[in-house]
Amino acid sequence: MNIVELLKEKGQQLQLSNGEFIRRLEPQVRELKESLNQSVSNSFASAFFSRFIAVANEELHPAVVPLPAVVELASSLRRKLGQEVHLGDWQLVDQSMIDSFAQATGDAQWIHTDPVRAERESPFKSTIAHGFLIVSLLPKMRGLEEYAKVHYPNSRMVVNCGMNDLRFITPVKSGSRLRSRTYLRKYELNKRSIDLTEEVIVEIELGRKEACRVELLTRVYL
């Protein structure tokens, strides 16, 4: 089989993982190298294939090894995977908080800041909180600092890395109380840290409707 045919055949196997692809390709590459070395005695061929095998070994044997503290925390997290890991306290969202957020962000649309007009014209008959105000309250509702002290006592710091699939489901009227439920969905080990993916559901006390759902991405440094 020539090199063109070989690459064409392997190109049809893209659904394989990188590691599996390299494991299957490596023996044939070695055979091809020996064949080329018999006919072409130059340093280019040897250098090319030596680099290929080095990359293959890096793929199959990653150099990053988690620290013992990371492995220990991962062992604890494994037992919590898929479970509810935190239930927050009720948090009041009143007009004063909404007005302060509007002033800080420049989003002073009347549906948030004008109770008289909202009662008259809004389908909600009340002002409503900004969606991003609810998001900004997540660390507090999530109790992240206190939770970290208990569950990640050896951590150096805990940082927010982003979020996935944010959805605002039910408008939050001024005067409502909210709380969060957090579920551990995924974790990934790094050398000195662990990346967490947690689903957070924000509930409205009256009627127990959901205000929003989001996946929070958090990194715990050890």
JOGIQUI-V137768 format. One record per pair of residues at least 24 apart in sequence whose C-alpha atoms are under 6 Angstrom apart, sorted by sequence separation. I is the first residue (numbers start at 1). GAP is how many residues later the second one is. If there is no record, write none. Layout:
BEGIN
i=I gap=GAP
i=I gap=GAP
END
This chain:
BEGIN
i=179 gap=24
i=195 gap=24
i=178 gap=25
i=194 gap=25
i=178 gap=26
i=194 gap=26
i=177 gap=27
i=178 gap=27
i=193 gap=27
i=177 gap=28
i=193 gap=28
i=193 gap=29
i=192 gap=30
i=98 gap=31
i=141 gap=39
i=19 gap=41
i=170 gap=41
i=169 gap=42
i=129 gap=43
i=169 gap=43
i=128 gap=44
i=168 gap=44
i=128 gap=45
i=167 gap=45
i=127 gap=46
i=128 gap=46
i=167 gap=46
i=127 gap=47
i=166 gap=47
i=166 gap=48
i=165 gap=49
i=164 gap=51
i=163 gap=52
i=88 gap=53
i=163 gap=53
i=88 gap=54
i=163 gap=54
i=162 gap=55
i=161 gap=56
i=161 gap=57
i=160 gap=58
i=159 gap=59
i=159 gap=60
i=158 gap=61
i=158 gap=62
i=157 gap=64
i=156 gap=65
i=155 gap=66
i=156 gap=66
i=155 gap=67
i=95 gap=79
i=94 gap=80
i=94 gap=81
i=93 gap=82
i=93 gap=83
i=92 gap=84
i=93 gap=84
i=92 gap=85
i=91 gap=86
i=90 gap=87
i=91 gap=87
i=90 gap=88
i=90 gap=89
i=89 gap=90
i=88 gap=91
i=88 gap=92
i=87 gap=93
i=87 gap=94
i=86 gap=95
i=86 gap=96
i=85 gap=97
i=84 gap=98
i=85 gap=98
i=84 gap=99
i=83 gap=100
i=82 gap=102
i=81 gap=103
i=82 gap=103
i=81 gap=104
i=66 gap=124
i=67 gap=124
i=66 gap=125
i=65 gap=126
i=64 gap=127
END
